Amino acid sequence: MLNIRTYPLGPVQANCYLISNSNKECLVIDPGGEGDKLVHQIRVLNLKPIAILLTHAHFDHIGAVDDVRNTFKIPVYLHKKESKWLQDPMKNGSGRYAEIPNIQIEPADYLIEQEQRLELANFTFDILYTPGHSPGSITFLFEDEGFAIVGDTLFEGSIGRTDLEGGDSKQLLESIHNKLLALDEETIIYSGHGNPTRVDIEMEQNPFLNGF
């Protein structure tokens, strides 16, 4: 059984997830900021990070990538369609806001090009392609554990914005309908911001999905 810890980090409190197993191995998903705080927490918990997984490359999800990567010497996984975003403040959005420092970090170590099942150490999970919020948005589905990390595609009672670089509202709704709402209805959805929710709850109550 996996342990999921949630840490809202950075200027807009994006959710970073630490997913660990009984061996203390750990996946770091979307380390968005406050790198020193996150590294300290990982060490306090005596976890052993093995990889950084990015649902997408907006600034609020990548701000602490290099802090974690360089400290623990682990690789970063990102969808190919956003391969240039880590180095480009205008694409990752940090360059659009005067109050946020430009974020430029090293390229990802591995680029994801298609949906696949990935095995990292003792973790096995599926990568679903869920674009719309951004062109390279992906979901990490831990089907046997009954949960999915969806980034900014779907939220409790809401959906991702589509007014940023490469956003597409039609594509976003198709991703939600065809990929996320097609999951087992009891699948827990861990979003990029806010509280977790569940597939059946969003099917029944999310006002942005009514009538789709």
C-alpha positions as a Markdown table, in Angstrom:
| # | Residue | x | y | z |
|---|---|---|---|---|
| 1 | Met | 0.0 | 0.0 | 0.0 |
| 2 | Leu | 1.3 | 3.4 | -1.0 |
| 3 | Asn | 1.4 | 6.5 | 1.3 |
| 4 | Ile | 0.4 | 9.8 | -0.3 |
| 5 | Arg | 1.5 | 13.1 | 1.3 |
| 6 | Thr | 0.4 | 16.4 | 0.0 |
| 7 | Tyr | 2.4 | 19.7 | 0.3 |
| 8 | Pro | 0.9 | 22.9 | -1.1 |
| 9 | Leu | 4.1 | 24.9 | -2.2 |
| 10 | Gly | 5.2 | 28.0 | -4.0 |
| 11 | Pro | 3.6 | 31.3 | -4.9 |
| 12 | Val | 0.1 | 29.8 | -5.7 |
| 13 | Gln | 0.3 | 26.8 | -3.4 |
| 14 | Ala | 0.3 | 24.1 | -6.0 |
| 15 | Asn | 0.1 | 20.6 | -4.6 |
| 16 | Cys | 3.3 | 18.6 | -4.5 |
| 17 | Tyr | 2.8 | 14.9 | -3.9 |
| 18 | Leu | 5.2 | 12.5 | -2.2 |
| 19 | Ile | 4.2 | 8.9 | -2.9 |
| 20 | Ser | 6.1 | 6.4 | -0.9 |
| 21 | Asn | 6.1 | 2.6 | -0.4 |
| 22 | Ser | 7.0 | 0.4 | 2.5 |
| 23 | Asn | 10.7 | 0.5 | 1.5 |
| 24 | Lys | 10.7 | 4.3 | 1.9 |
| 25 | Glu | 11.2 | 4.7 | -1.8 |
| 26 | Cys | 9.5 | 7.9 | -3.0 |
| 27 | Leu | 8.2 | 9.5 | -6.1 |
| 28 | Val | 8.1 | 13.4 | -6.1 |
| 29 | Ile | 5.3 | 14.8 | -8.2 |
| 30 | Asp | 5.2 | 18.4 | -9.2 |
| 31 | Pro | 7.7 | 20.1 | -6.8 |
| 32 | Gly | 6.4 | 23.6 | -7.4 |
| 33 | Gly | 8.5 | 25.7 | -5.0 |
| 34 | Glu | 10.0 | 26.1 | -1.6 |
| 35 | Gly | 12.8 | 23.6 | -2.4 |
| 36 | Asp | 14.6 | 23.8 | 0.9 |
| 37 | Lys | 11.4 | 23.1 | 2.8 |
| 38 | Leu | 10.6 | 20.1 | 0.6 |
| 39 | Val | 14.1 | 18.7 | 0.7 |
| 40 | His | 14.0 | 19.0 | 4.5 |
| 41 | Gln | 10.6 | 17.3 | 4.7 |
| 42 | Ile | 11.9 | 14.4 | 2.6 |
| 43 | Arg | 14.9 | 14.0 | 4.9 |
| 44 | Val | 12.8 | 14.2 | 8.1 |
| 45 | Leu | 10.6 | 11.4 | 6.7 |
| 46 | Asn | 13.7 | 9.4 | 5.8 |
| 47 | Leu | 12.4 | 8.9 | 2.3 |
| 48 | Lys | 14.5 | 7.8 | -0.7 |
| 49 | Pro | 13.4 | 9.7 | -3.8 |
| 50 | Ile | 13.9 | 7.9 | -7.1 |
| 51 | Ala | 12.3 | 10.2 | -9.6 |
| 52 | Ile | 10.5 | 13.5 | -10.2 |
| 53 | Leu | 7.3 | 13.2 | -12.2 |
| 54 | Leu | 5.7 | 16.4 | -13.8 |
| 55 | Thr | 2.1 | 16.5 | -14.8 |
| 56 | His | 3.0 | 19.6 | -16.9 |
| 57 | Ala | 5.5 | 22.4 | -16.9 |
| 58 | His | 3.8 | 25.5 | -15.7 |
| 59 | Phe | 5.9 | 27.5 | -13.3 |
| 60 | Asp | 3.9 | 26.7 | -10.2 |
| 61 | His | 4.6 | 23.0 | -10.7 |
| 62 | Ile | 8.3 | 23.1 | -11.5 |
| 63 | Gly | 9.9 | 25.7 | -9.2 |
| 64 | Ala | 11.7 | 23.3 | -7.0 |
| 65 | Val | 12.6 | 20.7 | -9.6 |
| 66 | Asp | 16.3 | 21.4 | -9.6 |
| 67 | Asp | 16.6 | 21.7 | -5.8 |
| 68 | Val | 15.2 | 18.2 | -5.5 |
| 69 | Arg | 16.9 | 16.7 | -8.6 |
| 70 | Asn | 20.4 | 18.0 | -7.6 |
| 71 | Thr | 20.1 | 17.1 | -3.9 |
| 72 | Phe | 19.0 | 13.5 | -4.5 |
| 73 | Lys | 20.5 | 12.9 | -8.0 |
| 74 | Ile | 17.3 | 11.7 | -9.5 |
| 75 | Pro | 15.8 | 12.0 | -13.0 |
| 76 | Val | 12.9 | 14.2 | -14.2 |
| 77 | Tyr | 10.1 | 12.9 | -16.4 |
| 78 | Leu | 8.0 | 15.3 | -18.5 |
| 79 | His | 5.9 | 15.0 | -21.7 |
| 80 | Lys | 7.8 | 15.7 | -24.9 |
| 81 | Lys | 5.4 | 18.5 | -26.0 |
| 82 | Glu | 6.6 | 20.6 | -23.1 |
| 83 | Ser | 10.3 | 19.7 | -23.4 |
| 84 | Lys | 11.3 | 23.4 | -23.9 |
| 85 | Trp | 9.1 | 24.9 | -21.3 |
| 86 | Leu | 11.5 | 24.3 | -18.3 |
| 87 | Gln | 14.0 | 26.7 | -19.8 |
| 88 | Asp | 11.5 | 29.2 | -21.2 |
| 89 | Pro | 9.8 | 31.6 | -18.7 |
| 90 | Met | 7.2 | 32.7 | -21.2 |
| 91 | Lys | 6.1 | 29.2 | -22.0 |
| 92 | Asn | 6.1 | 28.0 | -18.3 |
| 93 | Gly | 4.3 | 31.2 | -17.3 |
| 94 | Ser | 6.8 | 32.7 | -14.8 |
| 95 | Gly | 7.7 | 35.4 | -17.3 |
| 96 | Arg | 4.2 | 36.7 | -17.5 |
| 97 | Tyr | 4.0 | 37.9 | -13.9 |
| 98 | Ala | 6.2 | 40.7 | -12.6 |
| 99 | Glu | 5.9 | 39.5 | -9.0 |
| 100 | Ile | 7.3 | 36.0 | -9.9 |
| 101 | Pro | 11.0 | 35.5 | -10.7 |
| 102 | Asn | 11.7 | 33.9 | -14.0 |
| 103 | Ile | 12.0 | 30.2 | -13.7 |
| 104 | Gln | 14.6 | 28.5 | -15.9 |
| 105 | Ile | 15.7 | 25.0 | -15.0 |
| 106 | Glu | 17.6 | 22.2 | -16.6 |
| 107 | Pro | 15.9 | 20.0 | -19.2 |
| 108 | Ala | 14.0 | 16.9 | -18.3 |
| 109 | Asp | 16.0 | 13.7 | -18.2 |
| 110 | Tyr | 13.3 | 11.6 | -19.8 |
| 111 | Leu | 10.6 | 12.7 | -22.3 |
| 112 | Ile | 7.3 | 10.9 | -22.4 |
| 113 | Glu | 6.0 | 10.5 | -25.9 |
| 114 | Gln | 3.0 | 8.2 | -25.5 |
| 115 | Glu | 0.7 | 6.6 | -23.1 |
| 116 | Gln | 2.4 | 3.7 | -21.3 |
| 117 | Arg | 2.9 | 1.7 | -18.2 |
| 118 | Leu | 6.0 | 2.8 | -16.3 |
| 119 | Glu | 7.9 | 0.8 | -13.8 |
| 120 | Leu | 10.3 | 2.7 | -11.5 |
| 121 | Ala | 11.9 | 0.7 | -8.8 |
| 122 | Asn | 8.9 | -0.9 | -6.9 |
| 123 | Phe | 6.3 | 1.5 | -8.4 |
| 124 | Thr | 4.1 | 0.6 | -11.3 |
| 125 | Phe | 1.7 | 3.1 | -12.8 |
| 126 | Asp | 0.1 | 4.2 | -16.1 |
| 127 | Ile | 0.7 | 7.5 | -17.9 |
| 128 | Leu | -2.5 | 8.9 | -19.5 |
| 129 | Tyr | -2.2 | 11.7 | -22.0 |
| 130 | Thr | -4.7 | 14.4 | -20.8 |
| 131 | Pro | -4.0 | 17.6 | -22.7 |
| 132 | Gly | -6.1 | 20.7 | -22.7 |
| 133 | His | -4.9 | 22.7 | -19.7 |
| 134 | Ser | -1.5 | 22.6 | -21.5 |
| 135 | Pro | -0.4 | 20.6 | -24.6 |
| 136 | Gly | 1.7 | 18.1 | -22.6 |
| 137 | Ser | -0.5 | 17.6 | -19.6 |
| 138 | Ile | -0.4 | 14.0 | -18.3 |
| 139 | Thr | -2.1 | 11.9 | -15.6 |
| 140 | Phe | -0.3 | 9.4 | -13.4 |
| 141 | Leu | -2.8 | 6.5 | -12.7 |
| 142 | Phe | -2.1 | 4.1 | -9.9 |
| 143 | Glu | -4.9 | 1.8 | -10.7 |
| 144 | Asp | -4.2 | -0.9 | -8.2 |
| 145 | Glu | -4.1 | 1.7 | -5.5 |
| 146 | Gly | -7.3 | 3.4 | -6.7 |
| 147 | Phe | -6.0 | 6.9 | -7.3 |
| 148 | Ala | -4.8 | 9.3 | -10.0 |
| 149 | Ile | -2.6 | 12.4 | -10.0 |
| 150 | Val | -4.2 | 14.7 | -12.6 |
| 151 | Gly | -2.3 | 18.0 | -12.4 |
| 152 | Asp | -4.5 | 20.9 | -13.4 |
| 153 | Thr | -6.9 | 19.0 | -15.7 |
| 154 | Leu | -9.7 | 18.4 | -13.1 |
| 155 | Phe | -10.4 | 19.9 | -9.7 |
| 156 | Glu | -13.0 | 19.4 | -7.0 |
| 157 | Gly | -16.0 | 21.1 | -8.6 |
| 158 | Ser | -14.0 | 22.7 | -11.4 |
| 159 | Ile | -11.7 | 22.2 | -14.4 |
| 160 | Gly | -8.4 | 23.5 | -15.5 |
| 161 | Arg | -8.0 | 26.9 | -17.1 |
| 162 | Thr | -7.3 | 27.0 | -20.8 |
| 163 | Asp | -6.1 | 30.6 | -21.4 |
| 164 | Leu | -2.4 | 29.9 | -21.0 |
| 165 | Glu | 0.2 | 28.7 | -23.6 |
| 166 | Gly | -1.3 | 25.9 | -25.7 |
| 167 | Gly | -4.6 | 25.7 | -23.7 |
| 168 | Asp | -7.6 | 24.2 | -25.5 |
| 169 | Ser | -11.0 | 24.0 | -23.8 |
| 170 | Lys | -12.5 | 21.5 | -26.2 |
| 171 | Gln | -9.4 | 19.2 | -25.8 |
| 172 | Leu | -9.6 | 19.6 | -22.0 |
| 173 | Leu | -13.2 | 18.5 | -21.8 |
| 174 | Glu | -12.4 | 15.5 | -24.1 |
| 175 | Ser | -9.5 | 14.5 | -21.9 |
| 176 | Ile | -11.7 | 14.7 | -18.8 |
| 177 | His | -14.5 | 12.8 | -20.3 |
| 178 | Asn | -12.6 | 10.2 | -22.3 |
| 179 | Lys | -9.7 | 9.5 | -19.8 |
| 180 | Leu | -10.6 | 10.6 | -16.3 |
| 181 | Leu | -14.4 | 10.0 | -16.1 |
| 182 | Ala | -13.8 | 6.6 | -17.8 |
| 183 | Leu | -11.8 | 5.5 | -14.7 |
| 184 | Asp | -13.4 | 3.4 | -12.0 |
| 185 | Glu | -16.0 | 5.7 | -10.3 |
| 186 | Glu | -14.3 | 5.3 | -6.9 |
| 187 | Thr | -10.9 | 6.4 | -8.2 |
| 188 | Ile | -9.6 | 9.2 | -6.0 |
| 189 | Ile | -8.5 | 12.3 | -8.0 |
| 190 | Tyr | -5.5 | 14.2 | -6.6 |
| 191 | Ser | -5.4 | 17.6 | -8.3 |
| 192 | Gly | -2.8 | 20.3 | -8.8 |
| 193 | His | -4.5 | 22.6 | -6.4 |
| 194 | Gly | -7.1 | 22.2 | -3.6 |
| 195 | Asn | -8.6 | 19.0 | -2.1 |
| 196 | Pro | -8.8 | 15.5 | -3.5 |
| 197 | Thr | -12.1 | 14.4 | -5.0 |
| 198 | Arg | -13.5 | 11.3 | -6.6 |
| 199 | Val | -14.6 | 10.4 | -10.2 |
| 200 | Asp | -18.2 | 9.7 | -9.3 |
| 201 | Ile | -18.5 | 12.9 | -7.3 |
| 202 | Glu | -17.3 | 15.0 | -10.3 |
| 203 | Met | -19.5 | 13.1 | -12.7 |
| 204 | Glu | -22.5 | 14.0 | -10.6 |
| 205 | Gln | -21.7 | 17.4 | -9.1 |
| 206 | Asn | -19.1 | 19.3 | -11.3 |
| 207 | Pro | -21.0 | 22.1 | -12.9 |
| 208 | Phe | -18.4 | 22.5 | -15.7 |
| 209 | Leu | -19.1 | 18.9 | -16.9 |
| 210 | Asn | -22.9 | 19.0 | -16.9 |
| 211 | Gly | -24.2 | 18.4 | -20.4 |
| 212 | Phe | -20.9 | 17.4 | -21.9 |
